[in-house]
Amino acid sequence: MSTLQDTAMEVDYSASVEEQLPKCKELAKQGNLQEALEKLLTLEKQTRLSADMVSCSKVLVAIVQLCFDCLEWTLLNQQLVNLTKKRNLLKLAVCKMIQEAVTFVEDTPDMATKLELIKTLRNVTEGKIYVENERARLTLKLSNIHEATGDVTSASSVLQELQVETYGSMERQEKTEFILEQMRLSIAKEDYIRTQIIAKKINIRFFSETSSPVQQLKIRFYKLMIQLSEHDKNFLETCKHYRHIYETDCVKEEENWWKEILKLSCVYVVLSPYFNEQKDLISRILLDKQLDQVPDYRDILTLFTTLELIHWSDFYNKYQNILRDGTESCPAVNVSHFIQCYSLIDDLACKTLHYY
């Protein structure tokens, strides 16, 4: 909280504020909002110049609250702009006012009013480190609105403005959520180079935490990385990403889930170019005892570890239905749109021809 510390209080206006606030609220209820605001603005100046942070916070919150209660949205925006341009601002008081105003966004009567309030709040918080978290959350709301209207480009662009990895006051979990959203929107607009850059901002050591929210973030991250590596036809990286998901505790608890991930790992590792790392990864996957639960995929992996030539006709006749349609005991893998079932068979055909 060191960034919010202000100068020492010179005069204590708490008694005066406690006396005036109920009166101002009553005036507003009677329809005399302007008179109530004039009294509060006088108190605001006194408390601000005397560095009475607690009293100033109450006054600022009361000002925006009265505008909201009276549904004076234009006046609310005006007050937010004016109150953040005063000299000798008390940072914590402004922070509390902004936090209160942010709660009004979801209660706006229409989209135009909501967008105007978000715009005002983003403008008055720009460049103020002590309200950077509030500005980031507002920006995410704006991004979601753009995406809901089908404007993915604007949704991505507005979110890219945030450099949340530099925010010292934001929790790591929330920071990771923002970065994952930036990745998702970059992929949605097919900006894969930017996605690679953003992905490097994620500290994967964070995913070693065993809490459920963190594990869900880990799965989200690697699913996005899978989309990225599939686009590049980098099958070995895709396999590695699936392995990370497979090793997640919540996945291991769901039999159908881990079987699906394990089968996908097998498919992508055999599709990878043959070299030492790929060979080593196949060997490590074969050591997994759970592979016995999906024997057909275990057998496919084993074929790619022997020195014998693979006869495509035999391979095709034995495994085409398993890979394309699956069986009752072993459903087919849910491959992405980048590698549809028939393409998968074709890729495997090429692989068996030049594997050795």
Disulfide bonds with the S-S distance in Angstrom:
none
